[in-house]
Every structure is written in C-alpha cells, then in structure tokens.
Amino acid sequence: MTPTLRALLCLGLSVGLRTPVQTGPLPKPTIWAEAGPVIPSGSPVTIWCQGTPQAEEYCLDKEGSPAPWKIQELLEPKDRAKFSITRMTEQDVRRYRCYYRSPAGWSERSDLLHLVVTGSYSKPSLSALPSPVVTSGGNVTLQCGSGQGFGRFILTKEGDHRLSWALDSQPQLSGQFLALFPVGPMTPSHRGTFRCYGCSRYSPQVCSYPSDTLKLLVSGESGKPSLLSQQGPIVASGQSLTLQCRSDVGYDRFALHKEGGRDLPQSLVLQPQAGLSQAHFPLGSVSSSHGGRYRCYGGYNLSSEWSAPSDPLDILVAGQLSDTPSLSVQPGPRVASGENVTLRCQSQSQRDTFLLSKEGAADPPLRLRSKYRAQQFQAEFSMSPVTSAHRGTYRCYSSKSSSPFLLSHPSEPLELLVSGPKWNMNILIGVSVALVLLLSLLLFLLLRHRRQSKGRMSGTTHPEPKDRGQQISSSPAVDAQEEHLYAAMKDLPGESVELDPQAAASNTPQDVTYAHLNPSTLRRKTCAPPSSPSEEPTDEPSVYAALAIH
C-alpha cells in the first residue's frame, strides 16, 4: 500500500468518519513519550503507540493539525510503533492521540498524551513536608513553590511515563506561589526521584526549568538514631558547624535532612566501633542558610529503606538581628536552694520571641513570647524552686516569628550562684547549739563524778566523829571541835577505840552516815583483871563521831 493511500485512509477515518469504524473487539492503544511527557526545549522526543500484533499500521493525531499528523509503517514486532519529533519547540506543545488499523477494522483512539516543553523560566523549589523519609503507611506532602507568577505547577516522577500531577498555583501573602501535592499512604512503589515545574498562566504547557531533585524514601521499623551538634544548638555566623548522627544499631550509612531542604546528604559508616555506628556531616562555615530543623536516618547498603527519623534538632544562628538584649535576675545572682528566681530578658527593639540559653547545656534553649512593658519588649523566665542544677552561666537572645531560626546577638553573660537552702542553715545552727549543751552536761557530770570519787576516798581513810541523831555542818568551827575530840580520845592511855562494824557498813557513797562511838564498843584494855562480874559498869557519857562521806 502506497503512502498516499495510507494517508487517505487515515484522513478519511479522522476527517470523514470522525469516529473509527470498529468491526471487531479492537482495544484502544496505549500512548506515551519515551523520556516522559515533560521535554526540555530543543530535545528530541519519541512517542510510542502500542496496539495488538494484528495491527497493520498506526496513525498519530496532533491537536490543531490535519489528521493524521504522522503515519508509521510497521516494524517487528507489530504490536507497537514509534513517532519521532526531531527537536521539541513550543509549536510541538500539543495533545496527541494514536490509533491503529487491523484486518478487523480501526481501533478506538488512545487516551490523550500531553507534551510539555520546559526551559522557558527559572526553576521553582521542591520540598517534602515534614520529611522525604516517610514511614510505610504514612503520608507526605510535596510542596512546589516560586516567586514567579506561575499559573500551575507540574510534579513528575523519574521513570514514570505519565504526567504524574498538575495543580493550579495558590498565591501566598508572602508573595510566593505554591502547590501542595499529597502523597500516600506510602508504599514501596512511591519511592523515587521527583521534580516539579512552574508553568505559564496563559500557556499552561510552556513551563520552567526543573526544580532540584527530591528523593522520596520509605522508612522501615528499625530504631531511630540520635542527632546532635558538636557546637551546641546555637551557633554564631562564621563558626564551623558539624552535625553527628549516631545509633547503637549497626547501620552502614546515615542520611541527613533539613526540613524544607532539597535533598538528603548521605554519609557511609566505614567501621562501626563498640556496637555504635555514627557519621559526621560537616556543614562548613555557618551562615543564615544553615538555620533550620534537621533530622537524620540510618540505613543499610543492601536495602533501600531507612530507619525512623531521629528527634528534630534545631540549629539557631546568632548575630543575624541587629539588637543585643539585656539579661537581669531577681532577687539577685546569689540565691539559696529552694528560692524562686526570675531571669528577665528585654530589648528596646520589637521582637516576637526571647530565648534563654545555659552555657554548656545540650538541651534546646527556653522560648517565651515577648510582652511590651515599661516601653520595652521583655520575657520573664521563672525558675521555681531553684536547685543546684540551675547553677551556671546564662545568655538570652531575641528572634522574629518570620525567621525563628535566626537570632540576635547574645546578651552579656549572667552567672547564677546557688547555695544550700536556708532551712539547712537553721538546722545546722540548732544542731550546733544542742551539741554544745550536751558537751557541757557531760563535762559537768564528769567533774561531779570525780569530786564524789575523791570524797569517798577521803571518808574511808579519815572518818570524822559527829553527834548521834544530829547532822553537823562542815563549817571550820565544827571541824576544829571534831578534830579536838578525836585527839583527846586518841590520847587516852592504854586504851583503844573501835568503831561499830554495823554502823561502818551502813555507809553509802551518796549519803552522809554516822559511825557511833558506843560505850559498849569502847573497851578499856589494861593488864589488870576486870572487876567482879556483879559489878555494874560505870555510866560513861556516849561519844558520837560524825563521819561525812561524800
């Protein structure tokens, strides 16, 4: 069949009949562009049309052109044909359909293929919210945005021949134009590389250069790693910044992601040590672009899945705002444990938020909304009650809600000193007083015991006489009389004096007792024999000796 006849047949089908004549159950073919429907300007394009092995020829219609626009002779295998466009231009930006003819008749037309030419405008940005690593079954939103007044945005996936998504843009108060593409629930089939384009409001198939690529990954169920900054959460402009991702799971690699960022930097773990795998991400000299929220992920070389994300780490860049707030403390920088302390941060510049940071602390700084008082913007950070853990050096910063990761210059440092609680001092004083009293009492009892011991020893060696039934005071006069009486008794010739044993045995260390000089116990011992037994003893006065024994 000559090319002219084939063209007339296709033309008759397309113009005269408008609807293909189908004499049998001929399914409609499938149409796609080999490199995808979004074509850079000036690039070649190959369009494929796939029917059945019984097809004898294929025709391609181009919107706005006489049908058929192209006719393709069959090659082996006969179930498909390709149509080539040497160089893509804006004139080729149309909608295309294809169909085929077989001995049974003409097929239906295929679905429409929309071709888009790119490279006419600057590229938009593409980000994943909240993260490009999504748990299986979760959802993610891909955000395409630009400051140019695009009428719509197109999202494509690498390797997918279809035009994945196209959405009208939504203008924002900030002057940006955005489109939000929801993706999910996530399955492994959603994993891939995405790009987006901004398209003209008046020529929707004439679009911008592609955005930077974004890799969408599905995370597994393995344990999440931890992310920390070696310089702390607040860094100064020009300072070198390194983030460290670590895990006790033996991952082979880690990936770092910044919220709203474009891609996932990756780092291999070459030699995990002591069951701890870690990777360092040097981010270079700090600038305002480093401020933001970061997460990291762990993975294995033989798997395309990633772990659950780490807890977020906010990197705050100081010195980006011109003001320097002041920091004060009430009641003062020296406080006792248990007291209430308030740190006040204030600035004369209009600020939305104040942050309080403790030197050497790995925890994120405290944040409070500012209040306008006494012609200043300020925030009061209350610490109640204070403990020794609050001891340290503090600084405060200010920030704006429009750029929460960019901070002012730091305030002058304020050192908070925390001593022991006041009630501890009262207890210490009370214990000290009680100890002094106890020692005094013990000393008094010791001295008294020594005096009593000396008194007992003195009373045993030198008993003193005293009158019966009457206690004699220890005045000097009485002592002299007792000594005189004792001497007189001692000087009696040829006689000796014996004490009553019962009276002597009744003496106790605590009481004053009396030993009696009884006539019955005072016996005259001479060499002459006694008088007759009938002779009554002479009535001799009783003599009493008082012995005061202490």
C-alpha positions as CSV (number, residue, x, y, z in Angstrom):
1,M,0.0,0.0,0.0
2,T,1.4,3.3,-1.1
3,P,2.0,6.1,1.5
4,T,-0.6,8.3,-0.3
5,L,-3.3,5.6,0.1
6,R,-2.4,5.1,3.7
7,A,-2.7,8.8,4.3
8,L,-6.1,8.9,2.6
9,L,-7.4,6.0,4.7
10,C,-6.2,7.7,7.9
11,L,-7.5,11.0,6.7
12,G,-10.9,9.5,5.9
13,L,-11.0,7.9,9.2
14,S,-10.1,11.1,11.0
15,V,-12.0,13.7,9.0
16,G,-14.8,12.0,7.3
17,L,-15.8,9.5,9.9
18,R,-14.5,11.2,13.0
19,T,-15.4,8.0,14.8
20,P,-13.4,4.9,14.0
21,V,-15.3,2.1,12.4
22,Q,-14.9,-1.0,14.5
23,T,-15.8,-4.3,13.0
24,G,-14.4,-6.3,15.9
25,P,-13.4,-6.1,19.5
26,L,-10.3,-3.9,18.9
27,P,-9.0,-2.3,22.2
28,K,-7.7,1.2,22.1
29,P,-3.9,1.5,22.0
30,T,-1.6,3.0,24.7
31,I,0.4,6.1,24.1
32,W,3.4,7.6,26.0
33,A,6.5,9.6,25.5
34,E,9.8,7.7,25.9
35,A,11.6,10.3,28.1
36,G,8.4,11.4,29.8
37,P,5.8,14.0,28.9
38,V,7.9,16.9,30.1
39,I,10.5,17.7,27.5
40,P,13.4,20.2,27.6
41,S,13.2,22.7,24.8
42,G,15.3,21.6,21.8
43,S,15.4,18.0,22.8
44,P,14.3,15.1,20.6
45,V,11.1,13.2,21.5
46,T,10.0,9.7,20.8
47,I,6.2,8.9,21.1
48,W,5.2,5.2,21.3
49,C,1.8,3.7,20.4
50,Q,1.1,0.1,21.4
51,G,-1.8,-1.9,20.0
52,T,-2.1,-5.6,19.0
53,P,0.1,-7.9,16.9
54,Q,-2.7,-7.9,14.3
55,A,-2.2,-4.2,13.6
56,E,-1.1,-3.3,10.1
57,E,-0.4,0.4,10.6
58,Y,-0.5,3.2,13.2
59,C,-1.6,6.8,12.9
60,L,-0.8,9.7,15.2
61,D,-3.0,12.8,15.6
62,K,-1.7,16.1,16.8
63,E,-4.2,18.6,18.3
64,G,-4.6,21.5,15.9
65,S,-3.1,19.7,12.9
66,P,-4.8,17.9,10.0
67,A,-5.2,14.2,10.7
68,P,-3.3,12.1,10.5
69,W,-0.3,14.1,11.6
70,K,2.1,11.1,11.2
71,I,1.8,7.6,9.8
72,Q,4.1,4.8,10.8
73,E,4.9,1.7,8.9
74,L,5.0,-1.4,11.0
75,L,8.2,-2.9,12.2
76,E,8.7,-6.1,14.1
77,P,7.0,-6.7,16.4
78,K,3.8,-5.4,15.0
79,D,2.2,-4.6,18.3
80,R,3.7,-1.1,18.6
81,A,5.0,1.8,16.5
82,K,7.1,4.9,17.3
83,F,6.8,8.5,16.1
84,S,9.8,10.9,16.4
85,I,10.0,14.6,16.9
86,T,13.5,15.8,16.0
87,R,13.5,18.9,18.1
88,M,10.9,20.0,20.7
89,T,9.6,23.5,20.3
90,E,6.6,25.4,21.6
91,Q,4.8,24.5,18.3
92,D,5.0,20.9,19.4
93,V,3.3,21.5,22.7
94,R,0.0,19.9,21.9
95,R,-2.1,16.9,22.9
96,Y,-1.6,13.7,21.0
97,R,-3.6,10.5,20.3
98,C,-2.9,7.4,18.3
99,Y,-4.9,4.5,16.8
100,Y,-4.2,1.5,14.5
101,R,-5.8,-0.4,11.7
102,S,-6.0,-4.2,11.5
103,P,-7.9,-6.6,9.2
104,A,-10.8,-6.4,11.6
105,G,-11.0,-2.6,11.2
106,W,-9.9,0.6,13.0
107,S,-9.3,0.8,16.7
108,E,-10.5,3.5,19.1
109,R,-8.3,6.4,19.8
110,S,-5.9,6.2,22.7
111,D,-6.0,8.5,25.7
112,L,-4.6,11.9,25.3
113,L,-0.8,12.5,25.7
114,H,0.0,16.0,27.0
115,L,3.5,17.1,26.0
116,V,5.1,20.0,27.9
117,V,8.2,21.9,26.9
118,T,10.4,23.3,29.7
119,G,13.3,25.8,30.0
120,S,11.4,29.0,29.4
121,Y,11.5,30.2,33.1
122,S,13.7,29.8,36.1
123,K,13.3,26.7,38.3
124,P,10.9,26.5,41.3
125,S,11.8,24.8,44.6
126,L,10.6,21.4,45.7
127,S,10.4,20.2,49.4
128,A,8.8,17.4,51.4
129,L,6.7,18.1,54.5
130,P,7.5,17.0,57.1
131,S,10.3,14.9,55.6
132,P,11.3,13.0,52.5
133,V,11.6,9.8,54.6
134,V,8.2,8.5,55.4
135,T,7.1,5.6,57.4
136,S,5.3,2.9,55.5
137,G,1.6,3.7,55.5
138,G,2.2,7.4,56.4
139,N,1.6,10.5,54.3
140,V,3.8,13.2,52.9
141,T,3.1,16.5,51.1
142,L,5.4,17.6,48.3
143,Q,5.5,21.4,48.1
144,C,6.4,23.2,44.8
145,G,6.8,26.9,45.0
146,S,8.2,30.0,43.3
147,G,8.1,33.8,43.5
148,Q,7.2,34.0,39.8
149,G,3.5,34.2,38.9
150,F,3.1,30.7,37.6
151,G,-0.5,29.6,36.9
152,R,0.1,26.0,37.7
153,F,2.8,23.5,38.8
154,I,3.6,20.1,37.4
155,L,5.1,17.3,39.5
156,T,6.9,14.4,37.8
157,K,8.5,11.2,39.0
158,E,11.6,9.9,37.3
159,G,10.9,6.7,35.2
160,D,7.2,7.3,35.1
161,H,5.9,8.0,31.6
162,R,2.7,9.6,32.9
163,L,2.3,13.3,33.8
164,S,2.1,12.5,37.5
165,W,0.3,15.6,38.9
166,A,-0.7,19.0,37.8
167,L,-2.2,21.6,40.1
168,D,-3.2,25.3,39.9
169,S,-0.9,27.5,42.0
170,Q,-2.1,29.2,45.2
171,P,-0.8,32.7,45.8
172,Q,0.5,33.4,49.4
173,L,0.7,36.6,51.4
174,S,4.5,36.4,51.3
175,G,4.4,36.8,47.5
176,Q,5.1,33.1,46.8
177,F,3.0,30.9,44.6
178,L,2.7,27.3,45.9
179,A,1.1,24.0,45.0
180,L,0.8,21.1,47.5
181,F,0.9,17.6,46.2
182,P,-0.3,15.0,48.8
183,V,1.3,11.6,48.5
184,G,0.3,8.5,50.5
185,P,-0.4,6.2,52.2
186,M,3.2,5.4,51.5
187,T,4.2,2.0,49.9
188,P,7.5,1.0,48.4
189,S,6.1,1.9,45.0
190,H,6.1,5.6,46.0
191,R,9.8,5.6,46.4
192,G,11.6,7.5,43.7
193,T,13.0,10.8,42.5
194,F,10.7,13.8,41.9
195,R,10.9,17.1,40.1
196,C,8.5,20.0,39.7
197,Y,8.0,22.7,37.2
198,G,6.1,26.0,37.1
199,C,4.0,26.7,34.0
200,S,2.8,29.9,32.4
201,R,-0.7,31.1,33.3
202,Y,-1.5,31.8,29.7
203,S,0.3,28.9,28.0
204,P,0.0,26.0,30.6
205,Q,2.2,23.7,28.6
206,V,5.1,26.1,28.4
207,C,7.0,25.6,31.7
208,S,10.1,26.4,33.7
209,Y,13.4,24.6,34.1
210,P,13.0,21.6,36.5
211,S,13.5,22.0,40.2
212,D,16.3,20.3,42.0
213,T,15.6,16.6,42.5
214,L,13.9,15.3,45.7
215,K,14.2,11.6,46.7
216,L,11.2,10.2,48.4
217,L,12.0,7.3,50.7
218,V,10.0,4.8,52.7
219,S,11.4,4.2,56.2
220,G,11.4,0.9,58.0
221,E,10.6,-0.1,61.6
222,S,14.2,-0.1,62.9
223,G,15.2,2.1,65.8
224,K,15.7,5.8,65.2
225,P,19.2,7.3,65.6
226,S,20.1,10.4,67.5
227,L,21.3,13.7,66.1
228,L,23.4,16.3,67.9
229,S,25.5,19.3,67.2
230,Q,29.1,19.3,68.4
231,Q,28.9,23.1,68.8
232,G,25.5,23.1,70.6
233,P,22.1,24.3,69.3
234,I,23.1,27.9,69.0
235,V,26.0,28.8,66.6
236,A,27.5,32.1,65.5
237,S,28.0,33.3,62.0
238,G,31.3,32.2,60.6
239,Q,31.6,29.3,63.1
240,S,32.3,25.8,61.7
241,L,29.3,23.5,62.1
242,T,29.3,19.7,62.2
243,L,26.3,17.5,62.9
244,Q,26.7,14.0,64.2
245,C,24.2,11.1,63.7
246,R,24.7,8.0,65.8
247,S,22.9,4.8,66.8
248,D,23.5,1.7,68.7
249,V,22.0,-0.2,65.7
250,G,24.8,-1.3,63.3
251,Y,23.8,0.9,60.4
252,D,26.0,1.0,57.3
253,R,25.1,4.6,56.3
254,F,23.3,7.7,57.6
255,A,21.3,10.4,55.8
256,L,20.8,14.0,57.0
257,H,17.8,16.0,56.1
258,K,16.9,19.7,56.7
259,E,13.2,20.5,56.9
260,G,12.3,22.3,53.7
261,G,15.6,21.2,52.2
262,R,16.1,19.9,48.7
263,D,18.0,16.6,49.1
264,L,19.4,14.1,51.6
265,P,23.1,14.3,52.1
266,Q,24.4,10.8,52.8
267,S,27.5,9.5,54.7
268,L,28.8,6.0,54.9
269,V,29.8,4.4,58.1
270,L,33.0,2.5,57.4
271,Q,33.9,1.0,60.7
272,P,31.3,0.8,63.5
273,Q,33.0,0.6,66.9
274,A,31.8,-1.0,70.1
275,G,28.3,-1.5,68.7
276,L,28.0,2.2,68.0
277,S,27.6,3.4,64.4
278,Q,27.9,7.1,63.7
279,A,28.6,9.6,60.9
280,H,29.7,13.2,60.8
281,F,28.2,15.8,58.5
282,P,30.5,18.8,58.2
283,L,28.3,21.7,57.0
284,G,31.1,24.3,56.7
285,S,31.1,27.9,57.9
286,V,27.8,28.9,59.4
287,S,25.6,31.4,57.6
288,S,21.9,32.3,57.8
289,S,21.0,29.5,55.4
290,H,22.2,26.9,58.0
291,G,19.4,27.9,60.4
292,G,16.6,25.3,60.5
293,R,15.3,21.9,61.7
294,Y,17.3,18.8,61.0
295,R,16.7,15.0,61.2
296,C,18.9,12.0,60.4
297,Y,18.2,8.4,59.3
298,G,20.0,5.1,59.4
299,G,20.1,2.5,56.7
300,Y,21.9,-0.5,55.2
301,N,23.8,-0.8,51.9
302,L,21.7,-3.8,50.8
303,S,18.4,-2.1,51.5
304,S,16.7,0.9,50.0
305,E,14.7,1.5,53.2
306,W,15.7,3.9,56.0
307,S,15.1,3.9,59.7
308,A,12.6,6.1,61.5
309,P,13.8,9.7,61.8
310,S,15.7,11.0,64.7
311,D,14.2,13.6,67.0
312,P,14.4,17.0,65.4
313,L,17.5,19.2,66.1
314,D,17.0,23.0,65.7
315,I,20.1,24.9,64.6
316,L,19.9,28.5,65.6
317,V,22.2,31.1,64.1
318,A,23.1,34.0,66.4
319,G,24.1,37.5,65.3
320,Q,21.6,37.7,62.4
321,L,19.5,40.5,64.1
322,S,21.0,43.9,65.0
323,D,19.8,44.2,68.6
324,T,21.6,42.9,71.8
325,P,19.1,42.2,74.6
326,S,19.9,42.6,78.3
327,L,19.6,39.9,81.0
328,S,18.9,40.5,84.7
329,V,17.9,38.3,87.7
330,Q,15.6,38.8,90.6
331,P,16.2,38.7,93.6
332,G,19.9,38.5,92.7
333,P,22.6,36.3,91.2
334,R,23.3,34.6,94.6
335,V,20.3,32.6,95.9
336,A,19.7,29.8,98.2
337,S,18.3,26.4,97.0
338,G,14.6,26.3,97.2
339,E,14.1,30.0,96.5
340,N,12.2,31.5,93.5
341,V,14.3,33.2,90.8
342,T,13.2,35.1,87.7
343,L,15.5,35.8,84.7
344,R,14.3,38.8,82.7
345,C,15.4,39.3,79.1
346,Q,14.4,42.6,77.4
347,S,15.1,44.6,74.3
348,Q,14.1,48.0,73.0
349,S,13.7,46.6,69.5
350,Q,10.4,45.0,68.6
351,R,10.8,41.2,68.9
352,D,8.3,38.3,69.0
353,T,10.3,35.8,71.0
354,F,13.1,35.6,73.6
355,L,15.3,32.6,74.1
356,L,17.3,31.7,77.3
357,S,20.3,29.5,76.9
358,K,22.6,28.0,79.6
359,E,26.2,27.6,78.7
360,G,27.3,24.0,78.1
361,A,23.7,22.7,78.0
362,A,22.8,20.3,75.2
363,D,19.1,20.9,75.7
364,P,17.4,23.4,73.3
365,P,17.0,26.9,74.8
366,L,13.8,28.0,76.5
367,R,11.5,30.1,74.4
368,L,8.9,32.7,75.6
369,R,6.7,35.1,73.7
370,S,7.6,38.7,74.4
371,K,5.4,41.2,76.2
372,Y,5.6,45.0,75.9
373,R,6.1,46.6,79.3
374,A,7.7,49.8,80.5
375,Q,8.5,50.8,76.9
376,Q,10.4,47.6,76.3
377,F,9.8,44.2,74.9
378,Q,10.6,41.5,77.5
379,A,10.1,38.0,78.7
380,E,10.5,36.6,82.3
381,F,11.8,33.1,82.7
382,S,10.8,31.7,86.1
383,M,12.8,29.1,88.0
384,S,10.9,27.8,91.0
385,P,12.2,26.4,93.1
386,V,15.9,26.7,92.3
387,T,18.2,23.7,92.7
388,S,21.9,23.2,92.3
389,A,21.2,22.1,88.7
390,H,20.3,25.7,87.9
391,R,23.8,26.9,88.7
392,G,25.6,28.2,85.7
393,T,26.1,31.0,83.1
394,Y,23.1,32.2,81.1
395,R,22.6,34.3,78.0
396,C,19.5,35.4,76.2
397,Y,18.6,36.2,72.6
398,S,15.7,37.6,70.6
399,S,14.1,36.5,67.4
400,K,11.2,37.2,65.0
401,S,8.4,34.8,64.2
402,S,9.1,35.2,60.4
403,S,12.6,33.7,60.8
404,P,12.5,31.7,64.1
405,F,16.0,30.2,63.5
406,L,17.8,33.5,63.1
407,L,18.7,35.2,66.4
408,S,20.1,38.5,67.7
409,H,23.5,39.0,69.3
410,P,23.7,37.3,72.7
411,S,23.2,39.3,75.9
412,E,26.1,39.8,78.4
413,P,26.6,36.5,80.4
414,L,24.9,36.2,83.8
415,E,26.2,33.8,86.3
416,L,23.7,32.3,88.7
417,L,25.1,31.0,92.1
418,V,23.0,28.6,94.1
419,S,23.9,27.9,97.8
420,G,22.4,25.4,100.3
421,P,18.8,26.0,101.4
422,K,18.1,28.4,104.4
423,W,16.3,25.8,106.4
424,N,19.5,23.8,106.3
425,M,21.4,26.6,107.9
426,N,18.8,26.8,110.7
427,I,19.1,23.1,111.3
428,L,22.9,23.4,111.4
429,I,22.7,26.2,114.0
430,G,20.2,24.2,116.1
431,V,22.4,21.1,116.0
432,S,25.5,23.1,116.9
433,V,23.7,24.6,120.0
434,A,22.4,21.2,121.1
435,L,25.9,19.7,120.7
436,V,27.4,22.4,122.9
437,L,24.8,21.9,125.6
438,L,25.3,18.2,125.5
439,L,29.1,18.5,125.8
440,S,28.6,21.0,128.7
441,L,26.3,18.5,130.5
442,L,28.8,15.6,130.0
443,L,31.6,17.8,131.4
444,F,29.5,18.7,134.4
445,L,28.7,15.1,135.2
446,L,32.3,14.1,134.7
447,L,33.5,16.7,137.2
448,R,30.8,15.8,139.7
449,H,31.8,12.1,139.4
450,R,35.5,13.0,140.1
451,R,34.5,15.0,143.2
452,Q,32.4,12.2,144.5
453,S,35.2,9.7,144.0
454,K,37.7,11.9,145.9
455,G,35.2,12.4,148.7
456,R,34.7,8.6,149.1
457,M,38.4,8.0,149.3
458,S,38.8,10.8,151.9
459,G,36.0,9.5,154.1
460,T,37.3,5.9,154.2
461,T,40.8,7.0,155.3
462,H,39.9,9.7,157.9
463,P,36.5,9.2,159.5
464,E,35.2,12.2,161.3
465,P,33.1,11.9,164.6
466,K,29.7,13.5,164.9
467,D,26.8,13.6,167.4
468,R,24.2,10.9,167.2
469,G,20.9,11.9,165.5
470,Q,22.2,15.3,164.5
471,Q,23.9,16.3,161.3
472,I,26.7,18.7,161.8
473,S,27.6,21.2,159.1
474,S,31.0,21.3,157.6
475,S,31.9,24.7,159.0
476,P,35.5,25.3,160.1
477,A,34.5,25.6,163.8
478,V,32.8,22.3,163.9
479,D,35.7,20.7,162.0
480,A,38.0,22.0,164.7
481,Q,35.9,20.7,167.5
482,E,35.7,17.3,165.9
483,E,39.5,17.2,165.5
484,H,40.0,18.2,169.2
485,L,37.6,15.4,170.4
486,Y,39.3,12.9,168.2
487,A,42.7,13.8,169.5
488,A,41.5,13.6,173.2
489,M,40.2,10.2,172.6
490,K,43.3,9.1,170.9
491,D,45.5,10.2,173.8
492,L,43.7,8.0,176.4
493,P,46.5,5.9,177.9
494,G,46.4,2.2,177.4
495,E,43.1,2.3,175.6
496,S,42.0,1.9,172.0
497,V,38.8,2.9,170.2
498,E,36.8,0.6,167.9
499,L,34.1,1.6,165.5
500,D,30.8,-0.1,165.4
501,P,31.1,-2.5,162.4
502,Q,27.4,-2.3,161.6
503,A,27.5,1.5,161.5
504,A,30.5,1.5,159.3
505,A,28.9,-1.0,156.9
506,S,25.8,1.2,156.5
507,N,27.8,4.0,154.8
508,T,26.8,4.8,151.2
509,P,28.6,7.0,148.6
510,Q,25.6,9.3,148.2
511,D,24.5,9.9,151.8
512,V,26.1,11.3,155.0
513,T,26.2,8.5,157.6
514,Y,27.3,8.4,161.2
515,A,29.6,5.9,162.9
516,H,28.8,5.8,166.7
517,L,31.3,5.6,169.4
518,N,29.3,3.4,171.7
519,P,30.3,2.7,175.3
520,S,29.7,-0.9,174.6
521,T,32.3,-0.8,171.9
522,L,34.8,1.3,173.7
523,R,36.6,-1.2,175.8
524,R,39.4,-0.5,178.2
525,K,42.2,-2.8,177.6
526,T,44.6,-2.9,180.6
527,C,46.8,-5.6,182.2
528,A,44.8,-5.6,185.4
529,P,42.0,-8.2,185.6
530,P,38.4,-6.9,185.5
531,S,36.3,-6.4,188.4
532,S,33.8,-8.9,189.7
533,P,31.0,-9.9,187.3
534,S,28.4,-8.4,189.5
535,E,30.0,-5.1,189.3
536,E,27.9,-2.8,187.1
537,P,29.7,-0.8,184.6
538,T,30.1,2.9,185.3
539,D,27.9,5.2,183.5
540,E,30.1,6.8,180.9
541,P,28.9,9.5,178.6
542,S,28.3,8.3,175.0
543,V,30.6,9.8,172.4
544,Y,29.5,10.2,168.8
545,A,31.7,10.7,165.9
546,A,30.2,12.1,162.7
547,L,31.9,11.0,159.5
548,A,30.8,12.9,156.5
549,I,31.5,10.7,153.5
550,H,30.9,12.2,150.2
